[in-house]
Amino acid sequence: ANSVSITTRGLLVGRDTQDVAKHTMKEMPSVTVNDARVWLPYNIVAFSVIPIYIRPATTSLMEACWQTYISMCSHNYNAQQKESSAAAKLAS
């Protein structure tokens, strides 16, 4: 779902499909690690400590924060372009 979200956001803002595919492949390793860092501990806490009647609200809050992070990752093309131009300068 994270890769679909990053890809869709890139395509919706008019990016080239090849750029979007490259960007998604670049972002996914760190997104996957951060997914585990955020959601595994949250789920442990949510299902062991947070009362069931509060859990939907806390999960919604976590999901809103997570989607903000995914949005930032999906629009992080400037960093990728800077890396590419720096590598091109070093190669010449």
Secondary structure, 3 states (H helix, E strand, C coil): CHHHHHHHHHHHCCCCHHHHHHHHHHHHHHHHHHHHHHHHHHHHHHHHCCCCCCHHHHHHHHHHHHHHHHHHHHCCHHHHHHHHHHHHHHHC
